[in-house]
């Protein structure tokens, strides 16, 4: 009683306000929750002053984090102050409702908790299970022994039940299908859930009778028009949808066949088996009927098809008829020519039943293989080809053969006329029959056999004939043609002629030079009916091969080529040879002149003949042999001569050229190269690395025969030549290689390097040309050279420690430099260097026994 008074005082002392602006929520460990289970309610915000409420009734009060639980809840709830969570045990249906957490003057949050009874023992019942489609209504009811807040889902064959004829009632616990159809044959289940559990009823099966529906008839083998040839074996079958299965009865042409079952067989069918076949189906439960029918026709195949001619043969421009003979029942006939269908037109006439084909009037294009093809519903047959060849002609004949013929020859005259069948031929000359064939070969012809030859052509089918004539002229041939030259020799500037001598009658004579026909112009003229070709005057370009061609009506003949060579010259000679030469050399002159025949030559010096050939080679030249040299050319046929002169100047020869110098080239000193020439010269120029040196360069100067470097540097290294020139030659000196001496410019001492024998080696190097001489000193004792050369070796012992000095001296530049290296005792031996792979082991040994460092 004391606790109740205290609690009432606390309630009176507390005032709750709700902050609706705060976004606070309550969460449940699960919701909905099963009867008898536990649940925990919590918020993300810790509450220090407030209360938990159920349906606006206080469950507990919170002060300074400590709870005060009401008596009605004290045995079923637990409060966790660190999280402000509320745990409720052994939930009952009455515990469903609104739970709230109130934080004093801070926020108010709510949660609706649903406590539900788990589902158990789901069953499914039906008002009736044996139903007739479209007649009956299916009513199914789903029952549950235990469970609250139920939700129902109806399934058929594991698929949700749907359709316009489906209705749900009684809170979806009852399913009604009105009317029922055969689509609802199958297993029904109802699935019940309430958020905390789910259960499915055992299946319930509906047996729905229906049909027959969708009745069809099929025939094997299948033909699109259901027409079959006699002797066929056919199977007719009916199919339908029906439950229970329907009975089948067969009828033909409305008369019962006393045959039952889903199919019947027609074996070796004949035309009498043709008719309308029908199957009648009956469902004894639904009392419904169904049927399907089809028309079947049995026909005999065609036996024979043949094309025959009606009337006379095919003659060009006259009517021609063919007839198609068919044995058997025929529906249609199709005509073919050369594998193409024949179409009725103005000149191709096909009768009403297609059996007769008339070509009026027949033409050449109608030639070919004709066939007729007959069809009925079960077969087609094509005749053998009937070959049509249109008879025609003869057309106007043509005669092939020459009109002009040489006497003494045999010729063939050929007569040809278009005709089918081939025509008969006859040849006549002066009304006398000469041959009875298309070809007529004459005997050896003479001039009296000239005249008119007649060919007659006859076709014995068409009864027509034609004639043609040809005029033949027989002429004697030309037997020989020659070109002759009555004048000799042919010389330029004088008249000349060639004559064409012909044996036999010639109507025309033509002249050709190098295959080109020559025409009359200012140079050529033709005499005696072109048999003489005249030149007035003759020119050198008239030289060439000439032919003459003689022609008459039966042939032509060309003479052998006649070579005409026009003699001329000599033209003014041309001399090739030197204008300048050195003493001691020989001079060679060549003289040439245009001339036919070739000229004879003579050479003259100062009025004296020195040679009688086109080439003149002098004796070794002296200064006195300078002067005028004359070449004279003479043609012994034309009797003409011509001369020309040239001047030769003999100069004293350059005997030698070389480069000399008086000092060694040392970098940064002045240096001079001198070109020494033996013999007179006109000019001198210098070359470096095969390139001519420029006069206005800044790193050297050219003065007379000297090349000055002021000063010389290593940039001047290279190969040099000087070249002395006179009017005849350019004389190059031998190559002079300039290498500028320098240094030493820098020094370095490397090492010491310790070998396996514990000998230390120091190496001295210097940048210098030529290589330096090296001297070694120890501890600044300049009076005692300990060794010479670039390297020094000594035992790596304390007795040899000290300051090693290397002096490098260039023997040419006389410049010396020195560098020192200190080898001292220090602790440790980490910097010792070894020259071989064994050095790693030796370094360890040396660190133990000789604890020194070389630097």
Secondary structure by P-SEA (a helix, b strand, c coil): caaaaaaaaaaaabbbbbccccbbbbbbccccccccbbbbbbcccccccccccccccccccccccbbbbcccccccccccccccbbbbcccccccbbbbbbbccccbbbbbbbbbbbbbcbbbbbbcccccccccbbbbbbbbbccccbbbbbbbccccccccccccccccccbbbbccccccccbbbbbbbbcccccccccbbbbbccccccbbbbbbccccccccccccbbbbbbbbbbcccbbbbbbbccccccccccccccccccccccccbbbbbbbbccccccccccbbbbbbbcccbbbbbbccccccccbbbbbbbbbcccccbbbbbcccbbbbbcccccccccccbbbccccccccccbbbbbbbcccccccccbbbbbbbbccccccccccccccccbbbbbbbbbbccccbbbbbbccccccccccccccccccccccbbbbbbbbbccccbbbbbbbbbbbbbbbcbbbbbbcccccccccccbbbbbbcccccbbbbbcccbbbbbcccccccccccbbbbccccccccbbbbbbbbcccccccccbbbbbbbbccccccccccccccccbbbbbbbbbbcccbbbbbbbccccccccccccccccccccccbbbbbbbbbcccccccbbbbbbbbbbbbccccccccccccccbbbbbbbbbcccccbbbbbcccbbbbcccccccccccbbbbccccccccbbbbbbbbcccbbbbccbbbbbbbbccccccccccccccccbbbbbbbbbcccbbbbbbbcccccccccccccbbbbccccccccbbbbbbbccccccccbbbbbbbbbcccccccccccaaaaaaaaaaaccccccc
